[in-house]
Structures are given as structure tokens and as C-alpha cells.
């Protein structure tokens, strides 16, 4: 990390994060560790149930855990990606 760059403080409340972004000069901070985030704003209104082999469910849960997201969100993202490709 460049010595002239500051690290981002740990922000545990929305209010603190909003205040930081409004007041901070982000060009003075090291943002190299940040990863793109996908936010889900659309309300989930329909429930879907499906049967899957236990091994596949465990693999999905493991991959979701690696990304630190719920496994159902991981499945939803996989379906969305498949639809974008076709």
C-alpha cells in the first residue's frame, strides 16, 4: 500500500458510512481492496421450490460461502447469468 494513502475506517452503521462518504476525500484513501458489489433492490415476490441432488446443494452452499452470500442468492445470480447469456 502506498504510504500516502489512508486505509478506510471500519464503518459499522449506515449513518457512519454516509457521513464518511459525504465528508471524506476518497482520492486520499487506498481503495485497492474493494470488490464490486451487486445490490438487490427488486422485491422478491415469487417463491420457487425445486428438488436438487444433495451433492449439488452442498456444492452451491460451499461456493456461496466462499463469496460470503446466502446460497439462495447464489442460485438466483446463476439463473440471471444463464438468462443473460442466452
N, C-alpha and C positions, 0 to 999 in steps of 0.2 A: 504494500500500500504506500502511496506517495505520502511523505511526511507532512506536506502542506494540506492534505485533505483530512477532514474530520470524519469520524465514524458517526453513523446515525444512532441517536439515543434509543433505548428500548422504550416504546410507547405502548402502554397497556390500556389506555382509554381512548375512545374516539375523539373526545374533546382535546386531549393532549396532541393527538396526531393532526387534527385540523389546525390547531394553533401553531404547531411546528411547521406545517406546510405553508401556512399563510405568512409566517414571520421569518422563516429561515431562507438563507441564500443557498439553494441546493447545489449550486456550482462549487461551493466550498466543501462539499461532502463527498465521500467515496461511495458511489452507487454501484460499484462493480459486482457486489454480491447479490444484487437484486435480480429476481427472476420475473418474467412476465406472469401475470395473474389473469385468470378468466373469472369474471364475476357473473353470477347468475341472477338476473333481475326478474326474469319472466316467472310468474307464479306457476307452480306445478298444480294442475287442476285434474289430471287424469292419472289413475293408478294402473299399472300393468303388472300382471303376475305371470311368471314363466318358470318352467322346470328346466334345470340345467344339471349336468353331471357334477357331483360333489367336487371332483378334482378341478373342474373349470372354475367353480365358485371360489375355491381356495386360491387358485392362481390369480383370479381377479382381485380378491381381497389382499393378497400379497403385493400385487402391483400398485393397488390403490394406497396401501400403507407406505410403500416407498415414496409415493408422491404426497403423502400426508393429506389425503382426501378420503371422504366416505366412499365405500365401494359402489354404492348405487350411483353416485355422481360419476364415478369412473365408467360405469356401464353406459350411462346417458351420454357422456362425451364420446365413447366409442361408437355409439349409434349415430350421433351427429356427424362424426368424421366420416363414417361409411356413407352417409347420405350426401355429404359434400363431394365425395369422390365420384359418385355415380351420376 
